[in-house]
Amino acid sequence: MGRDDLYITVPSFFRCPISLDVMKSPVSLCTGVTYDRASIQRWLDDGNNTCPATMQVLPSKDFVPNRTLHRLIQIWSDSVHLRRAGLESDNTGNSTAAAKEKVVELIQQMDRRSSSVESLAKIVRFAEKSEENRKFLMKSGGLLPLLLEALGSGNAGDGGNSIRILEQIVRIIHLLIDEIQESDDMMRLMLRKSSAGGGDCLCSLLVVLQQGSSESRIASARVLESIAVSAESKLLIAEREGVLPELLKLTSPEKDSSLIEAGLSCLIAVSVPKLVKVKLVHLGAVKSLSKLLSDSNSTTSTIEKVLKLLEMVSSVKEGRAKICEAKEEGGDCCVSAIVQRLLKVSSSATEHAVTILWSVCYLFKERSAQEAVMKANGLTKILLLMQSNCSPCVRQMSADLLKNFRVNSKSAIMCYDTKTTHIMPF
């Protein structure tokens, strides 16, 4: 195998003009130039109003997904993956059939409880290569029960390798989640093990959250999210000591965006019951979410999830109290950060933000929240929002907010007609 066989050329138009990396989510500005969503969002959030590549002033900061380019990048990425897999196969002399036979042997080792970190890692690599491989693992019979049994037992053997074994088991389960046809059976089995006096899957998932690598912690959070399907399962997960605090740690602004989003998605999944929301608030979730909301490096997806979670906790009085609470340094409260994100992220984020403001300002009439909205120039943004192409639901909540401020405020909004169809420039 020559040196050139390993050289992969990246087409120039697959690279983001800002980051120069292959684009994960290509979006196009009105100038026709395509960028990676995270890169151009940071550029716009920094207050820039020009196209970075052409330096043209942008008449609109809206961008649209470039789905054609996204598909081309995906096809190219898959071909690179297959090429590398083919090179590895040629180099080792293993055919697909031989690889499958080897995996069956590794599963049999698990049945005899003689698996090692290396053997489990081989199953992980096999599952990562293709959907066909993952389907093969599911059809091989007995793998999932073996994985859950090992996870439930904590795999206390193998000395210091115990955590590494747990990491590999969690990663395999995560890779197979989409291939599990009767996922309810898996979830019931995992939760039954966790609520019984025997093995404890939740305990093992918590250990991985606490001590695992970033990749394993993401896998653990996503497995937890996948089993949080009923009120009972959500409570069981949230009431396990240590789980909610560890998930909150994943959302620190200093963490990788993939870790943050995995933690937020799991928290959203488990925080439907009122008891969980209250517990989350007492753990300081609102303060953590406010930091993410104010962080200029937060991605669009992260902001959407942060606002969704804040919307959920705003349905309990403890959550509303924290959202309206001023910072210790005497600065603005969480409400101000929410107002700053109006009209700047996405239609989904805007809807979550308006719902929160509607809840605390209109439905529950929190005076401190109303004052924070006015201080952050929120009324102007709400007026602008009503003139935009927003959904009927958002339009109605915005109208309710304006009516509320007309009644309770001594500001200029008292004489403003909310039925107007034009807003003069400020």
C-alpha positions as CSV (number, residue, x, y, z in Angstrom):
1,M,0.0,0.0,0.0
2,G,1.6,3.3,-1.2
3,R,1.6,6.6,0.6
4,D,-0.9,8.0,-1.9
5,D,-3.4,5.4,-1.1
6,L,-4.0,7.0,2.3
7,Y,-4.2,10.6,1.0
8,I,-7.7,11.9,1.1
9,T,-8.4,15.1,-0.9
10,V,-11.2,17.3,0.5
11,P,-13.1,19.3,-2.2
12,S,-12.6,23.0,-1.6
13,F,-16.3,23.8,-1.7
14,F,-16.9,21.3,1.2
15,R,-14.8,23.6,3.5
16,C,-16.4,26.5,5.4
17,P,-14.8,29.8,4.3
18,I,-14.5,30.8,8.0
19,S,-13.3,27.7,9.8
20,L,-11.8,25.9,6.7
21,D,-13.1,22.7,8.1
22,V,-15.5,20.3,6.3
23,M,-19.0,21.7,6.9
24,K,-21.3,19.7,9.2
25,S,-24.4,21.9,8.6
26,P,-24.0,24.1,5.5
27,V,-26.2,27.1,5.2
28,S,-26.3,29.9,2.6
29,L,-26.6,33.6,3.1
30,C,-28.5,35.9,0.8
31,T,-25.2,36.6,-1.0
32,G,-25.2,33.0,-2.2
33,V,-22.1,32.1,-0.2
34,T,-22.3,28.9,2.0
35,Y,-20.9,28.6,5.5
36,D,-21.0,26.1,8.3
37,R,-24.0,27.0,10.5
38,A,-22.0,27.3,13.8
39,S,-19.3,29.5,12.2
40,I,-21.6,32.0,10.5
41,Q,-23.9,32.1,13.6
42,R,-20.9,33.2,15.7
43,W,-20.0,35.8,13.1
44,L,-23.5,37.3,13.1
45,D,-23.8,37.1,16.9
46,D,-20.6,39.1,17.2
47,G,-22.5,42.0,15.6
48,N,-21.2,41.7,12.1
49,N,-23.5,42.7,9.2
50,T,-21.4,41.7,6.2
51,C,-20.8,38.5,4.3
52,P,-17.3,37.3,5.5
53,A,-16.3,36.1,2.0
54,T,-17.5,39.0,-0.1
55,M,-17.7,41.7,2.6
56,Q,-21.1,42.8,1.2
57,V,-23.5,44.4,3.6
58,L,-26.2,41.9,4.3
59,P,-29.8,43.2,3.7
60,S,-30.9,40.2,5.7
61,K,-29.1,38.0,8.2
62,D,-31.3,35.0,7.5
63,F,-29.8,31.9,6.1
64,V,-31.2,28.7,4.6
65,P,-29.9,25.1,4.8
66,N,-28.0,24.1,1.7
67,R,-29.4,20.6,1.6
68,T,-27.9,19.7,-1.8
69,L,-24.4,20.4,-0.6
70,H,-25.1,18.6,2.7
71,R,-26.1,15.5,0.8
72,L,-22.9,15.7,-1.3
73,I,-20.7,16.1,1.8
74,Q,-22.5,13.1,3.3
75,I,-21.9,10.9,0.2
76,W,-18.3,12.0,0.1
77,S,-17.8,11.3,3.8
78,D,-19.4,7.9,3.5
79,S,-17.1,7.0,0.6
80,V,-14.0,8.1,2.5
81,H,-15.2,6.0,5.5
82,L,-15.7,2.9,3.2
83,R,-12.3,3.5,1.5
84,R,-10.5,3.6,4.8
85,A,-12.4,0.5,6.0
86,G,-11.4,-1.2,2.8
87,L,-7.8,-0.3,3.2
88,E,-7.8,-1.6,6.8
89,S,-9.5,-4.8,5.6
90,D,-7.0,-5.4,2.8
91,N,-4.1,-4.7,5.2
92,T,-5.2,-7.2,7.8
93,G,-6.5,-9.8,5.4
94,N,-9.9,-9.9,7.0
95,S,-13.0,-10.2,4.8
96,T,-16.5,-9.1,5.8
97,A,-17.5,-12.7,6.5
98,A,-14.4,-13.3,8.6
99,A,-15.1,-10.1,10.6
100,K,-18.6,-11.3,11.3
101,E,-17.3,-14.7,12.5
102,K,-14.9,-12.9,14.7
103,V,-17.6,-10.8,16.2
104,V,-19.7,-13.9,16.9
105,E,-16.7,-15.3,18.8
106,L,-16.4,-12.1,20.8
107,I,-20.1,-12.3,21.8
108,Q,-19.6,-15.9,22.9
109,Q,-16.7,-14.7,25.1
110,M,-19.2,-12.3,26.7
111,D,-21.5,-15.2,27.3
112,R,-18.6,-17.0,29.1
113,R,-17.8,-13.8,30.9
114,S,-14.3,-13.7,29.6
115,S,-14.6,-10.5,27.5
116,S,-11.9,-7.9,27.8
117,V,-11.6,-4.2,27.0
118,E,-9.9,-5.0,23.7
119,S,-12.6,-7.5,22.6
120,L,-15.4,-5.1,23.4
121,A,-13.6,-2.3,21.6
122,K,-13.5,-4.5,18.5
123,I,-17.3,-4.9,18.7
124,V,-17.6,-1.1,19.0
125,R,-15.4,-0.6,15.8
126,F,-17.5,-3.2,14.0
127,A,-20.7,-1.5,14.9
128,E,-19.4,2.0,14.0
129,K,-18.5,0.9,10.4
130,S,-22.0,0.4,9.0
131,E,-25.7,0.1,9.6
132,E,-25.5,-3.4,8.1
133,N,-23.0,-4.4,10.8
134,R,-25.3,-3.0,13.5
135,K,-28.2,-5.0,12.2
136,F,-26.0,-8.1,12.1
137,L,-25.2,-7.6,15.8
138,M,-28.9,-7.3,16.7
139,K,-29.7,-10.5,14.7
140,S,-26.8,-12.4,16.2
141,G,-29.0,-13.2,19.2
142,G,-28.4,-12.7,22.8
143,L,-26.1,-9.7,22.6
144,L,-28.4,-7.1,24.1
145,P,-29.3,-9.2,27.2
146,L,-25.5,-9.9,27.7
147,L,-24.8,-6.2,27.4
148,L,-27.5,-5.3,29.9
149,E,-26.4,-8.1,32.3
150,A,-22.8,-6.8,32.2
151,L,-24.0,-3.2,32.6
152,G,-26.3,-4.2,35.5
153,S,-23.5,-6.1,37.3
154,G,-21.1,-3.2,37.0
155,N,-18.6,-5.6,35.7
156,A,-16.7,-5.5,38.9
157,G,-14.1,-7.9,37.6
158,D,-11.0,-7.2,35.6
159,G,-9.5,-5.0,38.3
160,G,-8.8,-1.4,37.1
161,N,-10.3,-2.1,33.7
162,S,-13.8,-2.1,35.1
163,I,-14.6,1.5,34.1
164,R,-13.1,0.9,30.6
165,I,-15.2,-2.2,30.2
166,L,-18.3,-0.3,31.2
167,E,-17.5,2.5,28.7
168,Q,-17.3,0.0,25.9
169,I,-20.6,-1.6,26.9
170,V,-22.3,1.7,27.0
171,R,-20.9,2.7,23.6
172,I,-22.2,-0.5,22.0
173,I,-25.7,-0.1,23.5
174,H,-25.7,3.5,22.2
175,L,-24.7,2.4,18.7
176,L,-27.4,-0.2,18.7
177,I,-30.3,2.0,20.0
178,D,-31.6,2.9,16.5
179,E,-31.5,-0.8,15.5
180,I,-33.5,-2.1,18.4
181,Q,-36.9,-2.9,17.0
182,E,-38.6,-3.6,20.3
183,S,-36.9,-0.8,22.3
184,D,-39.6,-0.9,25.0
185,D,-38.4,-4.4,25.9
186,M,-34.9,-3.1,26.3
187,M,-36.0,-0.1,28.4
188,R,-38.2,-2.2,30.6
189,L,-35.4,-4.7,31.2
190,M,-32.9,-2.0,32.0
191,L,-35.2,-0.2,34.4
192,R,-36.3,-3.5,36.0
193,K,-32.6,-4.3,36.7
194,S,-32.2,-0.8,38.1
195,S,-35.2,-0.9,40.4
196,A,-34.7,-4.5,41.6
197,G,-32.3,-5.5,44.4
198,G,-29.9,-7.1,42.0
199,G,-27.9,-5.5,39.2
200,D,-28.1,-1.8,38.6
201,C,-27.8,-0.4,35.1
202,L,-28.4,3.2,36.2
203,C,-25.6,3.0,38.6
204,S,-23.2,1.9,35.9
205,L,-24.4,4.6,33.5
206,L,-23.8,7.1,36.3
207,V,-20.2,5.8,36.8
208,V,-19.6,6.3,33.1
209,L,-21.0,9.9,33.3
210,Q,-18.6,10.6,36.2
211,Q,-15.4,8.8,35.1
212,G,-15.7,8.1,31.4
213,S,-14.2,9.8,28.4
214,S,-16.1,12.5,26.6
215,E,-17.3,10.0,23.9
216,S,-18.5,7.6,26.6
217,R,-20.2,10.3,28.6
218,I,-22.2,11.4,25.5
219,A,-23.1,7.7,24.9
220,S,-24.3,7.3,28.5
221,A,-26.4,10.5,28.4
222,R,-28.0,9.4,25.2
223,V,-28.8,5.9,26.5
224,L,-30.4,7.5,29.6
225,E,-32.4,9.8,27.2
226,S,-33.6,6.8,25.2
227,I,-35.0,5.0,28.2
228,A,-36.7,8.1,29.7
229,V,-40.0,7.3,27.9
230,S,-42.6,7.2,30.7
231,A,-43.3,9.2,33.8
232,E,-42.0,6.2,35.9
233,S,-38.8,6.0,34.0
234,K,-38.2,9.7,34.1
235,L,-38.6,9.8,37.9
236,L,-36.5,6.7,38.4
237,I,-33.6,8.3,36.5
238,A,-34.0,11.7,38.1
239,E,-34.3,10.3,41.6
240,R,-31.1,8.3,41.3
241,E,-28.6,10.2,43.4
242,G,-25.9,11.9,41.3
243,V,-27.5,11.6,37.9
244,L,-29.0,15.1,37.5
245,P,-25.9,16.8,38.9
246,E,-23.7,14.9,36.5
247,L,-25.9,15.8,33.5
248,L,-25.8,19.4,34.6
249,K,-22.0,19.3,34.7
250,L,-22.1,18.3,31.0
251,T,-23.7,21.6,30.2
252,S,-20.9,23.8,31.4
253,P,-19.9,26.4,28.7
254,E,-16.3,25.1,28.9
255,K,-17.4,21.7,27.7
256,D,-17.4,20.5,24.1
257,S,-20.6,21.3,22.2
258,S,-21.4,17.7,21.7
259,L,-21.2,17.0,25.4
260,I,-23.4,20.1,26.2
261,E,-26.1,19.1,23.7
262,A,-26.1,15.4,25.0
263,G,-26.6,16.7,28.5
264,L,-29.3,19.1,27.6
265,S,-31.2,16.6,25.5
266,C,-31.2,14.1,28.4
267,L,-32.3,16.8,30.9
268,I,-35.2,17.8,28.6
269,A,-36.2,14.1,28.3
270,V,-36.3,13.5,32.1
271,S,-37.7,16.9,33.2
272,V,-41.3,16.5,32.3
273,P,-42.6,15.5,35.8
274,K,-43.0,18.5,38.1
275,L,-40.9,16.9,40.9
276,V,-37.9,16.6,38.5
277,K,-38.2,20.3,37.4
278,V,-38.2,21.4,41.0
279,K,-35.2,19.3,41.8
280,L,-33.4,20.6,38.8
281,V,-34.0,24.2,39.8
282,H,-32.7,23.5,43.4
283,L,-29.5,22.1,41.8
284,G,-28.8,25.5,40.1
285,A,-30.0,24.6,36.6
286,V,-31.3,28.1,35.8
287,K,-27.9,29.7,36.6
288,S,-26.1,27.2,34.5
289,L,-28.5,27.6,31.6
290,S,-28.2,31.4,31.8
291,K,-24.4,31.1,31.3
292,L,-25.0,29.0,28.2
293,L,-27.5,31.5,27.0
294,S,-25.1,34.4,27.4
295,D,-22.1,32.5,25.9
296,S,-21.4,33.8,22.4
297,N,-19.9,30.4,21.5
298,S,-23.1,28.5,22.1
299,T,-24.4,26.8,18.9
300,T,-27.9,27.3,17.5
301,S,-28.9,23.8,18.6
302,T,-27.5,24.5,22.1
303,I,-29.5,27.7,22.5
304,E,-32.7,26.0,21.3
305,K,-32.3,23.3,23.9
306,V,-31.4,25.8,26.7
307,L,-34.5,27.8,25.9
308,K,-36.6,24.6,25.7
309,L,-35.4,23.6,29.2
310,L,-36.0,27.0,30.6
311,E,-39.5,27.0,29.2
312,M,-40.1,23.7,31.0
313,V,-38.8,24.9,34.4
314,S,-40.8,28.2,34.0
315,S,-43.9,26.1,34.5
316,V,-43.1,25.7,38.3
317,K,-43.0,28.6,40.7
318,E,-39.4,27.7,41.9
319,G,-38.2,27.9,38.3
320,R,-39.9,31.2,37.7
321,A,-38.4,32.6,40.9
322,K,-34.9,31.7,39.7
323,I,-35.5,33.0,36.2
324,C,-36.6,36.4,37.6
325,E,-33.9,36.5,40.2
326,A,-31.2,39.2,39.8
327,K,-27.5,38.2,39.6
328,E,-25.5,38.4,42.8
329,E,-23.3,41.1,41.3
330,G,-26.4,43.2,40.8
331,G,-26.5,42.6,37.1
332,D,-29.4,41.5,34.9
333,C,-31.4,38.4,35.6
334,C,-32.0,35.4,33.2
335,V,-34.9,37.3,31.6
336,S,-32.5,39.8,30.0
337,A,-30.4,36.9,28.4
338,I,-33.7,35.5,27.1
339,V,-34.7,38.8,25.6
340,Q,-31.3,39.2,23.9
341,R,-31.8,35.9,22.0
342,L,-35.2,37.0,20.6
343,L,-35.1,37.1,16.7
344,K,-31.4,36.1,16.7
345,V,-31.2,32.3,16.7
346,S,-34.1,30.5,15.0
347,S,-37.9,30.4,14.8
348,S,-37.8,27.5,17.3
349,A,-35.6,29.4,19.8
350,T,-37.8,32.5,19.4
351,E,-41.0,30.5,20.2
352,H,-39.4,29.0,23.3
353,A,-38.2,32.5,24.4
354,V,-41.5,34.1,23.9
355,T,-43.3,31.3,25.8
356,I,-41.0,31.9,28.8
357,L,-41.6,35.6,28.8
358,W,-45.3,35.1,28.4
359,S,-45.3,32.7,31.3
360,V,-43.4,34.9,33.8
361,C,-44.7,38.3,32.6
362,Y,-48.2,37.7,31.5
363,L,-49.5,34.5,32.9
364,F,-47.9,34.8,36.4
365,K,-47.3,38.6,36.3
366,E,-43.8,38.5,37.9
367,R,-43.0,42.2,38.4
368,S,-39.3,41.8,38.4
369,A,-39.5,39.9,35.1
370,Q,-41.6,42.7,33.6
371,E,-39.0,45.3,34.7
372,A,-36.1,43.2,33.3
373,V,-37.9,43.0,29.9
374,M,-38.3,46.7,29.7
375,K,-34.7,47.3,30.8
376,A,-33.4,45.0,28.1
377,N,-35.5,46.8,25.4
378,G,-37.7,43.8,25.2
379,L,-40.8,45.7,24.2
380,T,-39.1,46.9,20.9
381,K,-38.2,43.3,20.1
382,I,-41.7,42.0,20.8
383,L,-43.1,44.7,18.5
384,L,-40.6,43.7,15.8
385,L,-41.5,40.1,16.3
386,M,-45.2,40.8,15.7
387,Q,-44.3,42.4,12.4
388,S,-42.3,39.3,11.4
389,N,-43.5,36.1,9.8
390,C,-44.0,34.4,13.2
391,S,-46.4,31.6,14.0
392,P,-50.0,32.5,15.1
393,C,-49.1,31.1,18.6
394,V,-46.1,33.4,18.9
395,R,-48.1,36.4,17.6
396,Q,-50.9,35.8,20.2
397,M,-48.4,35.5,23.1
398,S,-46.6,38.7,21.9
399,A,-50.0,40.5,21.8
400,D,-50.8,39.3,25.3
401,L,-47.4,40.6,26.5
402,L,-47.9,44.0,24.9
403,K,-51.4,44.3,26.4
404,N,-50.0,43.4,29.8
405,F,-47.3,46.1,29.5
406,R,-49.8,48.7,28.4
407,V,-51.8,48.0,31.6
408,N,-48.9,47.8,34.0
409,S,-46.2,50.1,32.5
410,K,-45.8,53.9,32.5
411,S,-43.5,53.6,29.5
412,A,-44.2,54.9,26.0
413,I,-45.8,51.6,25.2
414,M,-49.0,52.8,26.9
415,C,-49.8,55.0,23.9
416,Y,-48.6,52.5,21.3
417,D,-51.4,50.8,19.2
418,T,-50.5,47.1,18.9
419,K,-52.7,46.8,15.8
420,T,-50.3,48.9,13.8
421,T,-48.7,47.2,10.7
422,H,-45.5,49.3,10.6
423,I,-42.8,50.1,13.1
424,M,-40.9,53.3,12.6
425,P,-37.1,52.9,12.9
426,F,-35.5,53.7,16.3
